[in-house]
Each structure stands twice: as structure tokens, then as C-alpha cells.
Amino acid sequence: MPAHFSDSAQTEACYHMLSRPQPPPDPLLLQRLPRPSSLSDKTQLHSRWLDSSRCLMQQGIKAGDALWLRFKYYSFFDLDPKTPCG
């Protein structure tokens, strides 16, 4: 475990929660996901990505709404810095 996660019991619990692999999604759920067939369907599907520069409430997300959080772009930055910055 990286040293900066062992500062408190709360950060250590957070590290353990984040480091566990997630179970695979239910195959029936995957079958119900929209599969766009035309270019206009694909455009409509991809236009629903949320804007990271605006809060969720500004984008029409209400309390209790279920979101499927996925990354559109991969991050190539190391999340465990080995050298101090600055």
C-alpha cells in the first residue's frame, strides 16, 4: 500500500475499496444496453456524455438518479506519484 494511503484508517479503507476488482457486469444487463446501428443513432448515444466542467445538477441529473460512470478517455498519468512535484 502506498504510504500516502496509510495516513488514517479512513484513507486506508478507501484504498482497499478502490484496489479490489469489480465483479463482471451481468450478461443480461449487457444485452439490454443500446447497440446503435446507424450513424445518427451513434451520434445520439455519444451526445449523452456528461460535461466534466459542469456540475451534475446543471446537466439535469437529480438526486437519486442512477449513473453509469465510465471514462471516455484513458488517463496515462501515474496515480501513485513516485517523485515530488513542484
HTML snippet that shows the backbone in 3Dmol.js (N, CA, C, O; Angstrom):
<script src="https://3Dmol.org/build/3Dmol-min.js"></script>
<div id="view" style="width:600px;height:400px;position:relative"></div>
<script>
const pdb = `
ATOM      1  N   MET A   1       0.843  -1.164   0.000  1.00  0.00           N
ATOM      2  CA  MET A   1       0.000   0.000   0.000  1.00  0.00           C
ATOM      3  C   MET A   1       0.897   1.238   0.000  1.00  0.00           C
ATOM      4  O   MET A   1       1.858   1.310   0.766  1.00  0.00           O
ATOM      5  N   PRO A   2       0.584   2.212  -0.858  1.00  0.00           N
ATOM      6  CA  PRO A   2       1.367   3.448  -0.879  1.00  0.00           C
ATOM      7  C   PRO A   2       1.298   4.172   0.465  1.00  0.00           C
ATOM      8  O   PRO A   2       0.287   4.111   1.165  1.00  0.00           O
ATOM      9  N   ALA A   3       2.368   4.845   0.808  1.00  0.00           N
ATOM     10  CA  ALA A   3       2.463   5.490   2.120  1.00  0.00           C
ATOM     11  C   ALA A   3       1.390   6.548   2.325  1.00  0.00           C
ATOM     12  O   ALA A   3       0.890   6.698   3.440  1.00  0.00           O
ATOM     13  N   HIS A   4       1.021   7.285   1.282  1.00  0.00           N
ATOM     14  CA  HIS A   4       0.036   8.354   1.477  1.00  0.00           C
ATOM     15  C   HIS A   4      -1.373   7.827   1.728  1.00  0.00           C
ATOM     16  O   HIS A   4      -2.263   8.614   2.055  1.00  0.00           O
ATOM     17  N   PHE A   5      -1.607   6.518   1.587  1.00  0.00           N
ATOM     18  CA  PHE A   5      -2.899   5.941   1.925  1.00  0.00           C
ATOM     19  C   PHE A   5      -2.935   5.416   3.356  1.00  0.00           C
ATOM     20  O   PHE A   5      -4.002   5.041   3.843  1.00  0.00           O
ATOM     21  N   SER A   6      -1.810   5.384   4.029  1.00  0.00           N
ATOM     22  CA  SER A   6      -1.796   4.849   5.397  1.00  0.00           C
ATOM     23  C   SER A   6      -1.811   5.965   6.431  1.00  0.00           C
ATOM     24  O   SER A   6      -1.433   5.742   7.581  1.00  0.00           O
ATOM     25  N   ASP A   7      -2.246   7.173   6.040  1.00  0.00           N
ATOM     26  CA  ASP A   7      -2.314   8.290   6.979  1.00  0.00           C
ATOM     27  C   ASP A   7      -3.373   8.083   8.050  1.00  0.00           C
ATOM     28  O   ASP A   7      -3.163   8.440   9.210  1.00  0.00           O
ATOM     29  N   SER A   8      -4.507   7.509   7.672  1.00  0.00           N
ATOM     30  CA  SER A   8      -5.596   7.294   8.630  1.00  0.00           C
ATOM     31  C   SER A   8      -6.340   6.022   8.249  1.00  0.00           C
ATOM     32  O   SER A   8      -6.140   5.449   7.178  1.00  0.00           O
ATOM     33  N   ALA A   9      -7.188   5.611   9.147  1.00  0.00           N
ATOM     34  CA  ALA A   9      -7.981   4.404   8.887  1.00  0.00           C
ATOM     35  C   ALA A   9      -8.951   4.632   7.732  1.00  0.00           C
ATOM     36  O   ALA A   9      -9.248   3.708   6.975  1.00  0.00           O
ATOM     37  N   GLN A  10      -9.442   5.862   7.598  1.00  0.00           N
ATOM     38  CA  GLN A  10     -10.383   6.174   6.534  1.00  0.00           C
ATOM     39  C   GLN A  10      -9.713   6.098   5.156  1.00  0.00           C
ATOM     40  O   GLN A  10     -10.288   5.536   4.224  1.00  0.00           O
ATOM     41  N   THR A  11      -8.507   6.655   5.020  1.00  0.00           N
ATOM     42  CA  THR A  11      -7.829   6.587   3.723  1.00  0.00           C
ATOM     43  C   THR A  11      -7.380   5.164   3.418  1.00  0.00           C
ATOM     44  O   THR A  11      -7.356   4.755   2.258  1.00  0.00           O
ATOM     45  N   GLU A  12      -7.027   4.417   4.444  1.00  0.00           N
ATOM     46  CA  GLU A  12      -6.655   3.018   4.223  1.00  0.00           C
ATOM     47  C   GLU A  12      -7.856   2.203   3.750  1.00  0.00           C
ATOM     48  O   GLU A  12      -7.727   1.365   2.858  1.00  0.00           O
ATOM     49  N   ALA A  13      -9.027   2.449   4.348  1.00  0.00           N
ATOM     50  CA  ALA A  13     -10.248   1.754   3.916  1.00  0.00           C
ATOM     51  C   ALA A  13     -10.600   2.152   2.489  1.00  0.00           C
ATOM     52  O   ALA A  13     -11.058   1.325   1.701  1.00  0.00           O
ATOM     53  N   CYS A  14     -10.383   3.422   2.161  1.00  0.00           N
ATOM     54  CA  CYS A  14     -10.642   3.887   0.794  1.00  0.00           C
ATOM     55  C   CYS A  14      -9.712   3.180  -0.194  1.00  0.00           C
ATOM     56  O   CYS A  14     -10.152   2.767  -1.267  1.00  0.00           O
ATOM     57  N   TYR A  15      -8.451   3.040   0.151  1.00  0.00           N
ATOM     58  CA  TYR A  15      -7.504   2.347  -0.721  1.00  0.00           C
ATOM     59  C   TYR A  15      -7.935   0.901  -0.954  1.00  0.00           C
ATOM     60  O   TYR A  15      -7.905   0.417  -2.085  1.00  0.00           O
ATOM     61  N   HIS A  16      -8.334   0.216   0.111  1.00  0.00           N
ATOM     62  CA  HIS A  16      -8.754  -1.180  -0.040  1.00  0.00           C
ATOM     63  C   HIS A  16     -10.011  -1.293  -0.901  1.00  0.00           C
ATOM     64  O   HIS A  16     -10.145  -2.233  -1.684  1.00  0.00           O
ATOM     65  N   MET A  17     -10.931  -0.338  -0.758  1.00  0.00           N
ATOM     66  CA  MET A  17     -12.155  -0.356  -1.563  1.00  0.00           C
ATOM     67  C   MET A  17     -11.820  -0.141  -3.036  1.00  0.00           C
ATOM     68  O   MET A  17     -12.380  -0.809  -3.905  1.00  0.00           O
ATOM     69  N   LEU A  18     -10.902   0.798  -3.321  1.00  0.00           N
ATOM     70  CA  LEU A  18     -10.567   1.101  -4.705  1.00  0.00           C
ATOM     71  C   LEU A  18      -9.679   0.051  -5.355  1.00  0.00           C
ATOM     72  O   LEU A  18      -9.674  -0.083  -6.579  1.00  0.00           O
ATOM     73  N   SER A  19      -8.933  -0.690  -4.555  1.00  0.00           N
ATOM     74  CA  SER A  19      -7.992  -1.653  -5.126  1.00  0.00           C
ATOM     75  C   SER A  19      -8.622  -3.016  -5.412  1.00  0.00           C
ATOM     76  O   SER A  19      -7.998  -3.855  -6.062  1.00  0.00           O
ATOM     77  N   ARG A  20      -9.834  -3.248  -4.942  1.00  0.00           N
ATOM     78  CA  ARG A  20     -10.497  -4.520  -5.223  1.00  0.00           C
ATOM     79  C   ARG A  20     -11.104  -4.500  -6.621  1.00  0.00           C
ATOM     80  O   ARG A  20     -11.718  -3.505  -7.007  1.00  0.00           O
ATOM     81  N   PRO A  21     -10.947  -5.559  -7.374  1.00  0.00           N
ATOM     82  CA  PRO A  21     -11.567  -5.592  -8.710  1.00  0.00           C
ATOM     83  C   PRO A  21     -13.085  -5.681  -8.595  1.00  0.00           C
ATOM     84  O   PRO A  21     -13.618  -6.324  -7.690  1.00  0.00           O
ATOM     85  N   GLN A  22     -13.754  -5.041  -9.506  1.00  0.00           N
ATOM     86  CA  GLN A  22     -15.210  -5.069  -9.521  1.00  0.00           C
ATOM     87  C   GLN A  22     -15.688  -6.367 -10.170  1.00  0.00           C
ATOM     88  O   GLN A  22     -15.021  -6.889 -11.063  1.00  0.00           O
ATOM     89  N   PRO A  23     -16.827  -6.891  -9.736  1.00  0.00           N
ATOM     90  CA  PRO A  23     -17.346  -8.102 -10.381  1.00  0.00           C
ATOM     91  C   PRO A  23     -17.754  -7.784 -11.814  1.00  0.00           C
ATOM     92  O   PRO A  23     -18.107  -6.645 -12.121  1.00  0.00           O
ATOM     93  N   PRO A  24     -17.707  -8.778 -12.689  1.00  0.00           N
ATOM     94  CA  PRO A  24     -18.113  -8.526 -14.081  1.00  0.00           C
ATOM     95  C   PRO A  24     -19.596  -8.164 -14.140  1.00  0.00           C
ATOM     96  O   PRO A  24     -20.376  -8.623 -13.306  1.00  0.00           O
ATOM     97  N   PRO A  25     -19.991  -7.351 -15.112  1.00  0.00           N
ATOM     98  CA  PRO A  25     -21.410  -6.982 -15.223  1.00  0.00           C
ATOM     99  C   PRO A  25     -22.268  -8.180 -15.604  1.00  0.00           C
ATOM    100  O   PRO A  25     -21.794  -9.137 -16.215  1.00  0.00           O
ATOM    101  N   ASP A  26     -23.513  -8.106 -15.237  1.00  0.00           N
ATOM    102  CA  ASP A  26     -24.482  -9.156 -15.535  1.00  0.00           C
ATOM    103  C   ASP A  26     -24.662  -9.272 -17.050  1.00  0.00           C
ATOM    104  O   ASP A  26     -24.911  -8.258 -17.702  1.00  0.00           O
ATOM    105  N   PRO A  27     -24.548 -10.457 -17.629  1.00  0.00           N
ATOM    106  CA  PRO A  27     -24.713 -10.614 -19.090  1.00  0.00           C
ATOM    107  C   PRO A  27     -26.072 -10.138 -19.596  1.00  0.00           C
ATOM    108  O   PRO A  27     -26.172  -9.631 -20.713  1.00  0.00           O
ATOM    109  N   LEU A  28     -27.126 -10.297 -18.780  1.00  0.00           N
ATOM    110  CA  LEU A  28     -28.448  -9.823 -19.209  1.00  0.00           C
ATOM    111  C   LEU A  28     -28.482  -8.299 -19.286  1.00  0.00           C
ATOM    112  O   LEU A  28     -29.140  -7.731 -20.158  1.00  0.00           O
ATOM    113  N   LEU A  29     -27.773  -7.642 -18.371  1.00  0.00           N
ATOM    114  CA  LEU A  29     -27.690  -6.190 -18.412  1.00  0.00           C
ATOM    115  C   LEU A  29     -26.946  -5.727 -19.656  1.00  0.00           C
ATOM    116  O   LEU A  29     -27.328  -4.737 -20.279  1.00  0.00           O
ATOM    117  N   LEU A  30     -25.887  -6.440 -20.018  1.00  0.00           N
ATOM    118  CA  LEU A  30     -25.130  -6.087 -21.215  1.00  0.00           C
ATOM    119  C   LEU A  30     -25.964  -6.243 -22.484  1.00  0.00           C
ATOM    120  O   LEU A  30     -25.798  -5.480 -23.436  1.00  0.00           O
ATOM    121  N   GLN A  31     -26.849  -7.220 -22.497  1.00  0.00           N
ATOM    122  CA  GLN A  31     -27.704  -7.429 -23.671  1.00  0.00           C
ATOM    123  C   GLN A  31     -28.726  -6.304 -23.836  1.00  0.00           C
ATOM    124  O   GLN A  31     -29.158  -6.010 -24.951  1.00  0.00           O
ATOM    125  N   ARG A  32     -29.114  -5.668 -22.705  1.00  0.00           N
ATOM    126  CA  ARG A  32     -30.107  -4.603 -22.765  1.00  0.00           C
ATOM    127  C   ARG A  32     -29.500  -3.245 -23.105  1.00  0.00           C
ATOM    128  O   ARG A  32     -30.237  -2.289 -23.347  1.00  0.00           O
ATOM    129  N   LEU A  33     -28.175  -3.143 -23.129  1.00  0.00           N
ATOM    130  CA  LEU A  33     -27.544  -1.873 -23.467  1.00  0.00           C
ATOM    131  C   LEU A  33     -27.840  -1.523 -24.921  1.00  0.00           C
ATOM    132  O   LEU A  33     -27.925  -2.406 -25.775  1.00  0.00           O
ATOM    133  N   PRO A  34     -27.997  -0.234 -25.193  1.00  0.00           N
ATOM    134  CA  PRO A  34     -28.308   0.150 -26.582  1.00  0.00           C
ATOM    135  C   PRO A  34     -27.147  -0.154 -27.517  1.00  0.00           C
ATOM    136  O   PRO A  34     -25.992   0.127 -27.196  1.00  0.00           O
ATOM    137  N   ARG A  35     -27.450  -0.715 -28.647  1.00  0.00           N
ATOM    138  CA  ARG A  35     -26.471  -1.021 -29.686  1.00  0.00           C
ATOM    139  C   ARG A  35     -26.842  -0.209 -30.924  1.00  0.00           C
ATOM    140  O   ARG A  35     -27.678  -0.636 -31.720  1.00  0.00           O
ATOM    141  N   PRO A  36     -26.227   0.953 -31.088  1.00  0.00           N
ATOM    142  CA  PRO A  36     -26.593   1.793 -32.232  1.00  0.00           C
ATOM    143  C   PRO A  36     -26.197   1.131 -33.548  1.00  0.00           C
ATOM    144  O   PRO A  36     -25.120   0.548 -33.671  1.00  0.00           O
ATOM    145  N   SER A  37     -27.094   1.234 -34.527  1.00  0.00           N
ATOM    146  CA  SER A  37     -26.821   0.611 -35.824  1.00  0.00           C
ATOM    147  C   SER A  37     -26.479   1.639 -36.892  1.00  0.00           C
ATOM    148  O   SER A  37     -25.708   1.352 -37.807  1.00  0.00           O
ATOM    149  N   SER A  38     -27.043   2.823 -36.781  1.00  0.00           N
ATOM    150  CA  SER A  38     -26.766   3.836 -37.799  1.00  0.00           C
ATOM    151  C   SER A  38     -25.885   4.940 -37.211  1.00  0.00           C
ATOM    152  O   SER A  38     -25.693   5.014 -35.997  1.00  0.00           O
ATOM    153  N   LEU A  39     -25.365   5.777 -38.071  1.00  0.00           N
ATOM    154  CA  LEU A  39     -24.513   6.877 -37.634  1.00  0.00           C
ATOM    155  C   LEU A  39     -25.287   7.865 -36.774  1.00  0.00           C
ATOM    156  O   LEU A  39     -24.739   8.398 -35.808  1.00  0.00           O
ATOM    157  N   SER A  40     -26.544   8.119 -37.104  1.00  0.00           N
ATOM    158  CA  SER A  40     -27.339   9.048 -36.298  1.00  0.00           C
ATOM    159  C   SER A  40     -27.622   8.463 -34.913  1.00  0.00           C
ATOM    160  O   SER A  40     -27.651   9.201 -33.928  1.00  0.00           O
ATOM    161  N   ASP A  41     -27.830   7.148 -34.828  1.00  0.00           N
ATOM    162  CA  ASP A  41     -28.014   6.506 -33.518  1.00  0.00           C
ATOM    163  C   ASP A  41     -26.747   6.616 -32.678  1.00  0.00           C
ATOM    164  O   ASP A  41     -26.820   6.885 -31.479  1.00  0.00           O
ATOM    165  N   LYS A  42     -25.593   6.411 -33.295  1.00  0.00           N
ATOM    166  CA  LYS A  42     -24.325   6.524 -32.580  1.00  0.00           C
ATOM    167  C   LYS A  42     -24.105   7.950 -32.088  1.00  0.00           C
ATOM    168  O   LYS A  42     -23.634   8.163 -30.970  1.00  0.00           O
ATOM    169  N   THR A  43     -24.447   8.923 -32.925  1.00  0.00           N
ATOM    170  CA  THR A  43     -24.292  10.325 -32.542  1.00  0.00           C
ATOM    171  C   THR A  43     -25.180  10.665 -31.361  1.00  0.00           C
ATOM    172  O   THR A  43     -24.753  11.354 -30.434  1.00  0.00           O
ATOM    173  N   GLN A  44     -26.401  10.190 -31.390  1.00  0.00           N
ATOM    174  CA  GLN A  44     -27.326  10.458 -30.291  1.00  0.00           C
ATOM    175  C   GLN A  44     -26.832   9.802 -28.998  1.00  0.00           C
ATOM    176  O   GLN A  44     -26.939  10.398 -27.926  1.00  0.00           O
ATOM    177  N   LEU A  45     -26.301   8.601 -29.088  1.00  0.00           N
ATOM    178  CA  LEU A  45     -25.805   7.897 -27.906  1.00  0.00           C
ATOM    179  C   LEU A  45     -24.604   8.614 -27.306  1.00  0.00           C
ATOM    180  O   LEU A  45     -24.531   8.771 -26.088  1.00  0.00           O
ATOM    181  N   HIS A  46     -23.664   9.050 -28.134  1.00  0.00           N
ATOM    182  CA  HIS A  46     -22.456   9.686 -27.628  1.00  0.00           C
ATOM    183  C   HIS A  46     -22.688  11.138 -27.207  1.00  0.00           C
ATOM    184  O   HIS A  46     -21.847  11.712 -26.515  1.00  0.00           O
ATOM    185  N   SER A  47     -23.787  11.734 -27.600  1.00  0.00           N
ATOM    186  CA  SER A  47     -24.073  13.104 -27.174  1.00  0.00           C
ATOM    187  C   SER A  47     -24.523  13.147 -25.717  1.00  0.00           C
ATOM    188  O   SER A  47     -24.618  14.227 -25.133  1.00  0.00           O
ATOM    189  N   ARG A  48     -24.798  11.991 -25.124  1.00  0.00           N
ATOM    190  CA  ARG A  48     -25.257  11.947 -23.733  1.00  0.00           C
ATOM    191  C   ARG A  48     -24.125  11.904 -22.721  1.00  0.00           C
ATOM    192  O   ARG A  48     -24.386  11.814 -21.521  1.00  0.00           O
ATOM    193  N   TRP A  49     -22.871  11.965 -23.169  1.00  0.00           N
ATOM    194  CA  TRP A  49     -21.761  12.011 -22.219  1.00  0.00           C
ATOM    195  C   TRP A  49     -21.876  13.285 -21.398  1.00  0.00           C
ATOM    196  O   TRP A  49     -22.244  14.336 -21.924  1.00  0.00           O
ATOM    197  N   LEU A  50     -21.565  13.195 -20.122  1.00  0.00           N
ATOM    198  CA  LEU A  50     -21.647  14.363 -19.256  1.00  0.00           C
ATOM    199  C   LEU A  50     -20.427  15.249 -19.442  1.00  0.00           C
ATOM    200  O   LEU A  50     -19.343  14.774 -19.780  1.00  0.00           O
ATOM    201  N   ASP A  51     -20.616  16.527 -19.220  1.00  0.00           N
ATOM    202  CA  ASP A  51     -19.553  17.513 -19.343  1.00  0.00           C
ATOM    203  C   ASP A  51     -18.837  17.608 -18.003  1.00  0.00           C
ATOM    204  O   ASP A  51     -19.456  17.953 -16.996  1.00  0.00           O
ATOM    205  N   SER A  52     -17.548  17.310 -17.976  1.00  0.00           N
ATOM    206  CA  SER A  52     -16.814  17.307 -16.709  1.00  0.00           C
ATOM    207  C   SER A  52     -16.569  18.707 -16.166  1.00  0.00           C
ATOM    208  O   SER A  52     -16.164  18.847 -15.012  1.00  0.00           O
ATOM    209  N   SER A  53     -16.801  19.740 -16.958  1.00  0.00           N
ATOM    210  CA  SER A  53     -16.581  21.097 -16.478  1.00  0.00           C
ATOM    211  C   SER A  53     -17.836  21.685 -15.828  1.00  0.00           C
ATOM    212  O   SER A  53     -17.785  22.788 -15.282  1.00  0.00           O
ATOM    213  N   ARG A  54     -18.952  20.972 -15.879  1.00  0.00           N
ATOM    214  CA  ARG A  54     -20.201  21.436 -15.260  1.00  0.00           C
ATOM    215  C   ARG A  54     -20.656  20.438 -14.218  1.00  0.00           C
ATOM    216  O   ARG A  54     -20.389  19.243 -14.343  1.00  0.00           O
ATOM    217  N   CYS A  55     -21.349  20.918 -13.181  1.00  0.00           N
ATOM    218  CA  CYS A  55     -21.821  20.011 -12.135  1.00  0.00           C
ATOM    219  C   CYS A  55     -22.983  19.175 -12.673  1.00  0.00           C
ATOM    220  O   CYS A  55     -23.585  19.506 -13.694  1.00  0.00           O
ATOM    221  N   LEU A  56     -23.280  18.098 -11.974  1.00  0.00           N
ATOM    222  CA  LEU A  56     -24.318  17.172 -12.433  1.00  0.00           C
ATOM    223  C   LEU A  56     -25.693  17.820 -12.448  1.00  0.00           C
ATOM    224  O   LEU A  56     -26.493  17.560 -13.347  1.00  0.00           O
ATOM    225  N   MET A  57     -25.974  18.664 -11.457  1.00  0.00           N
ATOM    226  CA  MET A  57     -27.295  19.301 -11.407  1.00  0.00           C
ATOM    227  C   MET A  57     -27.508  20.233 -12.593  1.00  0.00           C
ATOM    228  O   MET A  57     -28.635  20.374 -13.067  1.00  0.00           O
ATOM    229  N   GLN A  58     -26.442  20.874 -13.082  1.00  0.00           N
ATOM    230  CA  GLN A  58     -26.559  21.742 -14.247  1.00  0.00           C
ATOM    231  C   GLN A  58     -26.863  20.940 -15.507  1.00  0.00           C
ATOM    232  O   GLN A  58     -27.326  21.497 -16.503  1.00  0.00           O
ATOM    233  N   GLN A  59     -26.606  19.649 -15.468  1.00  0.00           N
ATOM    234  CA  GLN A  59     -26.818  18.797 -16.642  1.00  0.00           C
ATOM    235  C   GLN A  59     -28.085  17.960 -16.522  1.00  0.00           C
ATOM    236  O   GLN A  59     -28.293  17.019 -17.288  1.00  0.00           O
ATOM    237  N   GLY A  60     -28.937  18.314 -15.548  1.00  0.00           N
ATOM    238  CA  GLY A  60     -30.234  17.647 -15.426  1.00  0.00           C
ATOM    239  C   GLY A  60     -30.236  16.381 -14.604  1.00  0.00           C
ATOM    240  O   GLY A  60     -31.233  15.659 -14.606  1.00  0.00           O
ATOM    241  N   ILE A  61     -29.150  16.080 -13.894  1.00  0.00           N
ATOM    242  CA  ILE A  61     -29.101  14.893 -13.043  1.00  0.00           C
ATOM    243  C   ILE A  61     -29.702  15.264 -11.696  1.00  0.00           C
ATOM    244  O   ILE A  61     -29.284  16.244 -11.080  1.00  0.00           O
ATOM    245  N   LYS A  62     -30.679  14.488 -11.235  1.00  0.00           N
ATOM    246  CA  LYS A  62     -31.353  14.765  -9.970  1.00  0.00           C
ATOM    247  C   LYS A  62     -30.882  13.785  -8.900  1.00  0.00           C
ATOM    248  O   LYS A  62     -30.313  12.738  -9.209  1.00  0.00           O
ATOM    249  N   ALA A  63     -31.124  14.133  -7.657  1.00  0.00           N
ATOM    250  CA  ALA A  63     -30.777  13.247  -6.541  1.00  0.00           C
ATOM    251  C   ALA A  63     -31.524  11.930  -6.710  1.00  0.00           C
ATOM    252  O   ALA A  63     -32.722  11.916  -6.995  1.00  0.00           O
ATOM    253  N   GLY A  64     -30.814  10.836  -6.534  1.00  0.00           N
ATOM    254  CA  GLY A  64     -31.413   9.510  -6.672  1.00  0.00           C
ATOM    255  C   GLY A  64     -31.316   8.931  -8.072  1.00  0.00           C
ATOM    256  O   GLY A  64     -31.618   7.754  -8.265  1.00  0.00           O
ATOM    257  N   ASP A  65     -30.902   9.728  -9.062  1.00  0.00           N
ATOM    258  CA  ASP A  65     -30.718   9.201 -10.418  1.00  0.00           C
ATOM    259  C   ASP A  65     -29.543   8.233 -10.434  1.00  0.00           C
ATOM    260  O   ASP A  65     -28.537   8.458  -9.762  1.00  0.00           O
ATOM    261  N   ALA A  66     -29.672   7.174 -11.189  1.00  0.00           N
ATOM    262  CA  ALA A  66     -28.587   6.199 -11.323  1.00  0.00           C
ATOM    263  C   ALA A  66     -27.717   6.592 -12.511  1.00  0.00           C
ATOM    264  O   ALA A  66     -28.220   6.869 -13.601  1.00  0.00           O
ATOM    265  N   LEU A  67     -26.419   6.612 -12.288  1.00  0.00           N
ATOM    266  CA  LEU A  67     -25.469   6.937 -13.350  1.00  0.00           C
ATOM    267  C   LEU A  67     -24.533   5.761 -13.558  1.00  0.00           C
ATOM    268  O   LEU A  67     -24.173   5.064 -12.609  1.00  0.00           O
ATOM    269  N   TRP A  68     -24.147   5.549 -14.787  1.00  0.00           N
ATOM    270  CA  TRP A  68     -23.141   4.549 -15.093  1.00  0.00           C
ATOM    271  C   TRP A  68     -21.886   5.321 -15.419  1.00  0.00           C
ATOM    272  O   TRP A  68     -21.753   5.876 -16.509  1.00  0.00           O
ATOM    273  N   LEU A  69     -20.964   5.356 -14.472  1.00  0.00           N
ATOM    274  CA  LEU A  69     -19.764   6.166 -14.625  1.00  0.00           C
ATOM    275  C   LEU A  69     -18.694   5.379 -15.362  1.00  0.00           C
ATOM    276  O   LEU A  69     -18.241   4.334 -14.895  1.00  0.00           O
ATOM    277  N   ARG A  70     -18.303   5.885 -16.506  1.00  0.00           N
ATOM    278  CA  ARG A  70     -17.230   5.295 -17.301  1.00  0.00           C
ATOM    279  C   ARG A  70     -16.348   6.421 -17.794  1.00  0.00           C
ATOM    280  O   ARG A  70     -16.782   7.570 -17.883  1.00  0.00           O
ATOM    281  N   PHE A  71     -15.137   6.097 -18.106  1.00  0.00           N
ATOM    282  CA  PHE A  71     -14.219   7.084 -18.645  1.00  0.00           C
ATOM    283  C   PHE A  71     -14.295   7.046 -20.162  1.00  0.00           C
ATOM    284  O   PHE A  71     -14.241   5.979 -20.773  1.00  0.00           O
ATOM    285  N   LYS A  72     -14.420   8.209 -20.754  1.00  0.00           N
ATOM    286  CA  LYS A  72     -14.434   8.278 -22.207  1.00  0.00           C
ATOM    287  C   LYS A  72     -13.012   8.233 -22.748  1.00  0.00           C
ATOM    288  O   LYS A  72     -12.762   7.668 -23.812  1.00  0.00           O
ATOM    289  N   TYR A  73     -12.086   8.830 -22.011  1.00  0.00           N
ATOM    290  CA  TYR A  73     -10.688   8.842 -22.404  1.00  0.00           C
ATOM    291  C   TYR A  73      -9.863   8.224 -21.301  1.00  0.00           C
ATOM    292  O   TYR A  73     -10.153   8.418 -20.120  1.00  0.00           O
ATOM    293  N   TYR A  74      -8.847   7.488 -21.670  1.00  0.00           N
ATOM    294  CA  TYR A  74      -7.989   6.867 -20.671  1.00  0.00           C
ATOM    295  C   TYR A  74      -6.998   7.883 -20.131  1.00  0.00           C
ATOM    296  O   TYR A  74      -6.566   8.784 -20.850  1.00  0.00           O
ATOM    297  N   SER A  75      -6.647   7.738 -18.895  1.00  0.00           N
ATOM    298  CA  SER A  75      -5.648   8.605 -18.272  1.00  0.00           C
ATOM    299  C   SER A  75      -4.324   7.860 -18.258  1.00  0.00           C
ATOM    300  O   SER A  75      -4.246   6.735 -17.765  1.00  0.00           O
ATOM    301  N   PHE A  76      -3.292   8.476 -18.792  1.00  0.00           N
ATOM    302  CA  PHE A  76      -1.988   7.843 -18.827  1.00  0.00           C
ATOM    303  C   PHE A  76      -1.075   8.367 -17.728  1.00  0.00           C
ATOM    304  O   PHE A  76       0.126   8.097 -17.729  1.00  0.00           O
ATOM    305  N   PHE A  77      -1.646   9.117 -16.790  1.00  0.00           N
ATOM    306  CA  PHE A  77      -0.854   9.652 -15.702  1.00  0.00           C
ATOM    307  C   PHE A  77      -0.787   8.630 -14.576  1.00  0.00           C
ATOM    308  O   PHE A  77      -1.758   7.921 -14.311  1.00  0.00           O
ATOM    309  N   ASP A  78       0.353   8.562 -13.923  1.00  0.00           N
ATOM    310  CA  ASP A  78       0.544   7.650 -12.807  1.00  0.00           C
ATOM    311  C   ASP A  78      -0.191   8.206 -11.591  1.00  0.00           C
ATOM    312  O   ASP A  78       0.086   9.328 -11.167  1.00  0.00           O
ATOM    313  N   LEU A  79      -1.116   7.446 -11.028  1.00  0.00           N
ATOM    314  CA  LEU A  79      -1.874   7.914  -9.881  1.00  0.00           C
ATOM    315  C   LEU A  79      -1.117   7.735  -8.574  1.00  0.00           C
ATOM    316  O   LEU A  79      -1.564   8.219  -7.534  1.00  0.00           O
ATOM    317  N   ASP A  80       0.001   7.061  -8.607  1.00  0.00           N
ATOM    318  CA  ASP A  80       0.839   6.875  -7.428  1.00  0.00           C
ATOM    319  C   ASP A  80       2.170   7.583  -7.707  1.00  0.00           C
ATOM    320  O   ASP A  80       3.120   6.960  -8.182  1.00  0.00           O
ATOM    321  N   PRO A  81       2.233   8.893  -7.409  1.00  0.00           N
ATOM    322  CA  PRO A  81       3.468   9.643  -7.768  1.00  0.00           C
ATOM    323  C   PRO A  81       4.673   9.147  -6.992  1.00  0.00           C
ATOM    324  O   PRO A  81       4.614   8.939  -5.781  1.00  0.00           O
ATOM    325  N   LYS A  82       5.759   8.963  -7.709  1.00  0.00           N
ATOM    326  CA  LYS A  82       6.982   8.457  -7.094  1.00  0.00           C
ATOM    327  C   LYS A  82       8.005   9.569  -6.854  1.00  0.00           C
ATOM    328  O   LYS A  82       8.956   9.392  -6.093  1.00  0.00           O
ATOM    329  N   THR A  83       7.804  10.702  -7.500  1.00  0.00           N
ATOM    330  CA  THR A  83       8.692  11.840  -7.298  1.00  0.00           C
ATOM    331  C   THR A  83       7.876  13.045  -6.902  1.00  0.00           C
ATOM    332  O   THR A  83       6.773  13.226  -7.419  1.00  0.00           O
ATOM    333  N   PRO A  84       8.374  13.885  -5.999  1.00  0.00           N
ATOM    334  CA  PRO A  84       7.600  15.061  -5.583  1.00  0.00           C
ATOM    335  C   PRO A  84       7.485  16.060  -6.720  1.00  0.00           C
ATOM    336  O   PRO A  84       8.413  16.230  -7.510  1.00  0.00           O
ATOM    337  N   CYS A  85       6.352  16.710  -6.793  1.00  0.00           N
ATOM    338  CA  CYS A  85       6.101  17.710  -7.827  1.00  0.00           C
ATOM    339  C   CYS A  85       6.408  19.088  -7.278  1.00  0.00           C
ATOM    340  O   CYS A  85       6.297  19.331  -6.076  1.00  0.00           O
ATOM    341  N   GLY A  86       6.791  19.981  -8.162  1.00  0.00           N
ATOM    342  CA  GLY A  86       6.910  21.371  -7.775  1.00  0.00           C
ATOM    343  C   GLY A  86       8.289  21.755  -7.567  1.00  0.00           C
ATOM    344  O   GLY A  86       8.565  22.907  -7.232  1.00  0.00           O
TER     345      GLY A  86
END
`;
const viewer = $3Dmol.createViewer("view");
viewer.addModel(pdb, "pdb");
viewer.setStyle({}, {cartoon: {color: "spectrum"}});
viewer.zoomTo();
viewer.render();
</script>
